[in-house]
Structure formats: C-alpha cells, structure tokens
C-alpha cells in the first residue's frame, strides 16, 4: 500500500464535498440554530468551516483543528478568501492529545460542534500500528467474552462523538456530524442511557457512495442539548432536504429499537423465555481444516486434500447461505468436524475412538494451534465452541444472521445425524418435528415479524443477532395468537426429553451407531423426509 493511501486509511480521510457541507449547514440554519461558538475538531481542508462561517454570521468565534498541517493551511486560505479570518481560530493539534476542555472552557454558549470525524475503526488502525488512537479503555463497558470475541472493536468517530457530548455536559448547544448510521445509533444509545440532556435528535440519511465513494450507510446526525432531556427518540429522514421523517427510532426497555411506533404496538411480547434459548452455531476459526466437502467416497478440505475420516465426529453442516437460500435449505454441501460434545471436554479420546480423525487433526496441529482468539487458550487441543446438548438436537429452527430476511426455517436431521451450523447462523433446538413446525409457525407469524422487525437495523453488517432474537418471548407470542395450550404441551415435552438425555449424542437419539466411515452425498427432500445416500 502506498504511503498516501495508508495515510488516508489511517486518518479516515474522507474530505467533505462542498455541496454536502453547505446542505448540512443550511439544514442547521433552517432549524433555527444560532451558535455563539462553532467548533470543528477535524476540519480537513475547510469545507464545513467555510459553510458554517457563511451560514452563521453572528457566531463570535470558530475554533477549528486538524492533525494535518497541509490541510490546515488549505483551510486557512479558504477562510481568508471569504474574508473571515478574524472570527476563525485555527489549531494544529492531535484530537486525542489536545486539552479540549481547556480550549472551550471560556467559549460562549450556545456551542455547535460539527464536521466529519474519521471513518476508520480501532482494529484497522491497530493493523497499521497507528498511534492515531485514544488511550485504551473499555469505554463501551463490554463484558469479558464480548471484548475477547471482537465486539471491543469500535469506530474512532464513535469515541469522538461521545467526547463531544461530554464537552456539552452542563452547557447548551448541538452536535452535527457526518458518520456511519451504525455509529450514530451507538452514540444515541450512549446519550439516552447516560446523562445527556437531549432536546432533539435527528438522522438525515446521505448517499455515502456518491459523496465519498464509500459503500456504507451514513447520515448527518444532529443532536441538540438543553437544560434537561425532553426526548427519548430520534427521527430518521430520507435525506438532508426531507422535511418529514420516515420513522422514529427510540429507547425502549433499555435498548434502541428501529421503529418505535411498531414496537409500541406489542411491548408485552418482550421478555426472556424459560423454555427456549437461542443459540449460535459452532465456532472453530479454522474452516480450511474443520469444514469439508463430499468428494466421491471421501471428503475434500479447502486445502485441496482428499481425506477419509470416521463418521463419529463428522456432521452435516449449513452456512448462512445454505439456510437463507430462496430455493430451500441446501443440505449436503458441507460437513463439519466437531471434536467435542460439550465446551471444555477432553479431546484426547479421539485418538482411540477415531484414529483417522486424530491423525488428520495432528497433521493440521499447527493451523489449529495458531488460532488467534484467546477463547482457545488453556483449553484441550482442537477445541471448538458453541457445543452442548443443543448443538446435537435432531431438529432445529434456524435463521441466518447475515441475510436481510426474517425467515425462520425448520432444519431436519440427515440420515439420522443432526445438522450443525457455523457461527453465522442462530437456532432454537427442537426435539421433535412437530415442535419445530409449531415454533416455525409462531416465529413466521405476522405478529412476530412485526415485533422483531421493530428491533432490527437492516443496514448493520449482521442485522439479526441473538440479542434481538431473545427479546421475543415465545410464550407471550403463543398467547397473542391463541396457541398457548399448544405451547405448554411442547414446552413440557421438550423438558422431559432434555431430562432423559445424559448430554451425549446417543441420548438424543440421532446416531444409534456411528458409521465406520462417513458417507458423503446424502441429502433431504423438503424439510422432513430423509433420503438415503446416492
């Protein structure tokens, strides 16, 4: 990567087009904002700076800063060209090292913090070994496993916007910035769950592809701060020019919902369900070794190796694309090597129970040992995660986390073997076909779709998550659609079946006797009928 490209990536350098900056500032003026002080902490070459100086002639002071001295010089020239040098204070500074509280302490209110903060994540900067980062801290207050599994990665602009809100604590003013919509929502959650005195909040969607060549969903986020909070919602507009919102997102029961009015029609459906717990698929972090495709009477891995393995630890698997396929579930494309039936289980027994499988794992020890996630540390060699009785339930109700569809599908066992998923799929384990059909009917009902739809933000990379799914109480849903008696019967039956099982695959009745060798090429017809191998 050339230095110029690296620098652009490192500093999230997407300079704001003049027309976009002008339209954004014109919107603020139409809304009646009249700042005494304007602050732009990352001004770049000055598009927002010039637009703000022109739109707010009564602002007493404009404080602008940037880490790039060349950009700052261009911004200074642009300000001089419109004869506004007297009101403008330009500062060459690193945002993360400057003493902003001191700099703005004496500035008159109301304040307006505006601009276009960097569009780059902490993980991307880490890969560049960049120092253009805030001091490390768990500012999102994530729990241990969430931080370990990557949820601690954050957009630099998210950190900056939260700082802007801190500057405005006890003051009057507004924040108006261009950012990813995902960042805007995180900042709103922070503001609504914290002490920010929001008077209003609006998101105006923008075409980031046209303006910046960036394939992300983005917006102009405008938050006004007053003496006390007067709103728990944020209006979403189709564009900067639109005068009527598409919908309102809002804080409900401690979380942000994508459609507040739709959620408010069914708030009683929210809550934990004691009988049904959503699970994610199996996490192994080594698909080239652990996932295999049928190849005649053997299997082939992604390294191009043809291998023959015992069937004991091989299971038919589905990925998100297999579950979400519009033509029906695509069984039989892949198999997964599942080395444990419970997290932390000793794997050394594989050596005697399945010597071919053990030999295969040993040949690829280096790849499996170098898996980066710390969840594998101090665990038995060749460990996986996301395993338990639920992973080997014969029937499952599944949905893809990546595809933009709230379609729940029944997944059948294949030749007596339970189907497993990769960790992009979420599922409810079921112990009978009748139970799986019943739960599918509930979740695909109009009521369930409306409630879950009010929680999903479709522009997220993974719009459907366990956090969203577990907010729907199936018992309350069954009562809503008049099927509470059926729900009680299925819940009682699943408790009995779970109690009968000892935690192994045999107890679940899905593999009476492992085949000497796994037989690839099997498939199922429709969603229940198991067909013999070809």
C-alpha positions, 0 to 999 in steps of 0.5 A: 500500500502506498504511503498516501493511501495508508495515510488516508486509511489511517486518518479516515480521510474522507474530505467533505464535498462542498455541496454536502457541507453547505446542505448540512449547514443550511439544514442547521440554519433552517432549524433555527440554530444560532451558535455563539461558538462553532467548533470543528475538531477535524476540519480537513481542508475547510469545507464545513468551516467555510459553510458554517462561517457563511451560514452563521454570521453572528457566531463570535468565534470558530475554533477549528483543528486538524492533525494535518498541517497541509490541510490546515493551511488549505483551510486557512486560505479558504477562510481568508478568501471569504474574508473571515479570518478574524472570527476563525481560530485555527489549531494544529493539534492531535484530537486525542492529545489536545486539552479540549476542555481547556480550549472551550472552557471560556467559549460562549454558549450556545456551542455547535460542534460539527464536521466529519470525524474519521471513518476508520475503526480501532482494529484497522488502525491497530493493523497499521500500528497507528498511534492515531488512537485514544488511550485504551479503555473499555469505554463501551463497558463490554463484558469479558467474552464480548471484548475477547470475541471482537465486539471491543472493536469500535469506530474512532468517530464513535469515541469522538462523538461521545467526547463531544457530548461530554464537552456539552455536559452542563452547557447548551448547544448541538452536535452535527456530524457526518458518520456511519448510521451504525455509529450514530445509533451507538452514540444515541444509545450512549446519550439516552442511557447516560446523562445527556440532556437531549432536546432533539435528535435527528438522522438525515440519511446521505448517499455515502457512495456518491459523496465519498465513494464509500459503500456504507450507510451514513447520515448527518446526525444532529443532536441538540442539548438543553437544560434537561432531556425532553426526548427519548427518540430520534427521527430518521429522514430520507435525506438532508432536504426531507422535511418529514421523517420516515420513522422514529427510532427510540429507547425502549426497555433499555435498548434502541429499537428501529421503529418505535411506533411498531414496537409500541404496538406489542411491548408485552411480547418482550421478555426472556423465555424459560423454555427456549434459548437461542443459540449460535452455531459452532465456532472453530476459526479454522474452516480450511481444516474443520469444514469439508466437502463430499468428494466421491467416497471421501471428503475434500478440505479447502486445502485441496486434500482428499481425506477419509475420516470416521463418521463419529465426529463428522456432521452435516453442516449449513452456512448462512447461505445454505439456510437463507437460500430462496430455493430451500435449505441446501443440505449436503454441501458441507460437513463439519468436524466437531471434536467435542460434545460439550465446551471444555471436554477432553479431546484426547479420546479421539485418538482411540475412538477415531484414529483417522480423525486424530491423525488428520487433526495432528497433521493440521496441529499447527493451523489449529494451534495458531488460532488467534482468539484467546477463547482457545487458550488453556483449553484441550487441543482442537477445541471448538465452541458453541457445543452442548446438548443443543448443538446435537438436537435432531431438529432445529429452527434456524435463521441466518444472521447475515441475510436481510430476511426474517425467515425462520426455517425448520432444519431436519436431521440427515440420515439420522445425524443432526445438522450443525451450523457455523457461527453465522447462523442462530437456532432454537433446538427442537426435539421433535418435528412437530415442535419445530413446525409449531415454533416455525409457525409462531416465529413466521407469524405476522405478529412476530415479524412485526415485533422483531422487525421493530428491533432490527437495523437492516443496514448493520453488517449482521442485522439479526443477532441473538440479542434481538432474537431473545427479546421475543418471548415465545410464550407471550407470542403463543398467547397473542395468537391463541396457541398457548395450550399448544405451547405448554404441551411442547414446552413440557415435552421438550423438558422431559426429553432434555431430562432423559438425555445424559448430554451425549449424542446417543441420548438424543437419539440421532446416531444409534451407531456411528458409521465406520466411515462417513458417507458423503452425498446424502441429502433431504427432500423438503424439510422432513423426509430423509433420503438415503445416500446416492 
